[in-house]
Amino acid sequence: MSLLTMILKMSEGLGKTCAIFFLTLLFSLPLGMVVALLRMSRSKIISSIMRFFITVLRGTPLMLQLLAVTYGPYYLFGATVARNKLIPVVIAFAINYAAYFAEIYRGGIESIPVGQYEAAEVLGYSKFQTFMRIILPQVIKRILPSVTNEVVTLVKDTSMAFTVSYQEMFTIGKQIANSQTSFMPFVVAGVFYYLFNAIVDYVMGRIEKRLDYYR
Amino acid sequence: MQENTVNAALTQEQNILSVRGLQKSFDGLCVLKDISLDVEKGNVVSIIGPSGSGKSTLLRCVSFLEQADGGDILYDGQYALRGGIYAPKAELARFRTRFGLVFQNFQLFPHYSVLKNISEAPILHGEDKEEVRERAMGLIAKMGLEGKENAYPYQLSGGQQQRVAIARALAMRPEILFFDEPTSALDPELTGEVLKVIRQLAEEKMTMVVVTHEMPFAKAVSNRVIFMAGGVIVEQGDPQAVFENPREERTKQFLRVFER
């Protein structure tokens, strides 16, 4: 198999790699905020449940979580395994990343001085207005570098979908490597991920720059 | 007898703020014990005293940032706190529009320009945007910050930031303005510009309560000085009396430190 066919074949899986990447961000970024806010809830029960949820998701391998979400329903209830693996893959990724984002958000929110809340309160901002207008914009600026880190990791983590044989780029590459007994597909995959992350770095850098107007 | 009652009602009406028997403790530690004071319209009241005496807590209680345990707080003779029980939330929100608070550390919103810092709150309260903008620009000029409306807080000196914070509070058109050690976070050479602004407001008969360590300023600007220590008002009176002829030993002891 020529290098070109190899690249073309693997490119076919890029769409699915992108699907995991973008859908995971789409769901995990807001879900992480919900988890963070519940984690900071004044109710001991809710915050303890969230803390447990976060430790489980951060304390066990993503690969295991992928297997659990994809095949768990079959072993537990005898449900048929989803034909379109994208659904369980995205569910597992989104929940896992939400746990990481939640802790980043929490750190960001807790780093904002209490005085900012008090100033807004005295000026008559509602709780919601205070959060949306005063707190959140400052939190986003502060956590952006940590979020970039996670996003870069996510690009590489999409390859984990091979464990449930979802036909994304790395899974295809692995299959070619097996059938052709060649290491080349892995090199190609490495270059793909590197280029993908170059774009991520560029985009996140632009966003950071746009928030550079204040300190 | 009847005349007396009428007089009492009249004075009460002139009090923008009345505090009676205010109590507050943190984890069993009593920081405010039975605090009572009145602030008449157009008066400037300075609160002095050693750190930990409860001055700031008092300001934080009357601006609802701290929950008092007992006593009364009245604005214009209306109860915001009565016998340790607060008025309903919606009413407290209305009381909040009556006062402004200037913090020691300014607490400007760093991601907003000077103009937006000053004008957003009144706009959120439903006031006309153009009108608020004009008022904000007027306040910026009044604070001696012409040309700074589009600057961000980090681009300003501490003294300028504090003046923006004062403008922000004034933009809400409060009946009374509270200052919590407004110059304590400033370099000595910058305190003057902030005190000048407060002095100017005093001349315009703005009602103010100022917690401060600037004794000459307190003496010059106030109609009344309150000396607090250990969570109680030890002594109060006109500034001349308190500074020149303090009656209480504790006051004398405190003021002696500043004479050196």
Chai-1 contact restraints between the chains, C-beta under 6 A:
chainA,res_idxA,chainB,res_idxB,connection_type,confidence,min_distance_angstrom,max_distance_angstrom,comment,restraint_id
A,G115,B,N105,contact,1.0,0.0,6.0,A-B,restraint_1
A,G115,B,Q107,contact,1.0,0.0,6.0,A-B,restraint_2
A,E118,B,L65,contact,1.0,0.0,6.0,A-B,restraint_3
A,A119,B,Q107,contact,1.0,0.0,6.0,A-B,restraint_4
A,V122,B,S63,contact,1.0,0.0,6.0,A-B,restraint_5
A,V122,B,L101,contact,1.0,0.0,6.0,A-B,restraint_6
A,L123,B,A121,contact,1.0,0.0,6.0,A-B,restraint_7
A,G124,B,R96,contact,1.0,0.0,6.0,A-B,restraint_8
A,G124,B,A121,contact,1.0,0.0,6.0,A-B,restraint_9
A,I134,B,F109,contact,1.0,0.0,6.0,A-B,restraint_10
A,P137,B,H111,contact,1.0,0.0,6.0,A-B,restraint_11
A,Q138,B,H111,contact,1.0,0.0,6.0,A-B,restraint_12
A,Y214,B,P110,contact,1.0,0.0,6.0,A-B,restraint_13
A,Y214,B,H111,contact,1.0,0.0,6.0,A-B,restraint_14
A,Y214,B,Y152,contact,1.0,0.0,6.0,A-B,restraint_15
A,R215,B,Y154,contact,1.0,0.0,6.0,A-B,restraint_16
